[in-house]
Amino acid sequence: MNPRIESLEKMLGGPRDGALLRFSLGNEYLKAGAPDKAAAQFQAAVERDPSYSAAWKALGKAAAEAGDAATAIAAYEQGIRVAETRGDIQAAKEMNVFLRRLQKAAGG
């Protein structure tokens, strides 16, 4: 197993378990080619901090890579709302692009 993933997993459930830890673990799972596990961690990140636009974007990416277009679309839609509310215009633009690609691929 990846030592970085092991190190992050040891912190789960502890005092440092929060949105940033879950986001970091999700990124490591994505790099390791485990989008399902990554999506679960990004989902946990946005549950802990619903205004974390980067985690919404990452959740959309991981879900798309895992073949879960419906979850990816929902994550991007929510992420766009969050990013726009926070004034994170670049993240909103990027998610809009990814969302349109997914919708086009899904025939919608």
Sequence and secondary structure as in RCSB ss.txt:
>XXXX:A:sequence
MNPRIESLEKMLGGPRDGALLRFSLGNEYLKAGAPDKAAAQFQAAVERDPSYSAAWKALGKAAAEAGDAATAIAA
YEQGIRVAETRGDIQAAKEMNVFLRRLQKAAGG
>XXXX:A:secstr
  HHHHHHHHTTTSTT SHHHHHHHHHHHHHTT HHHHHHHHHHHHHH TT HHHHHHHHHHHHHTT HHHHHHH
HHHHHHHHHHHT HHHHHHHHHHHHHHHHHTT 
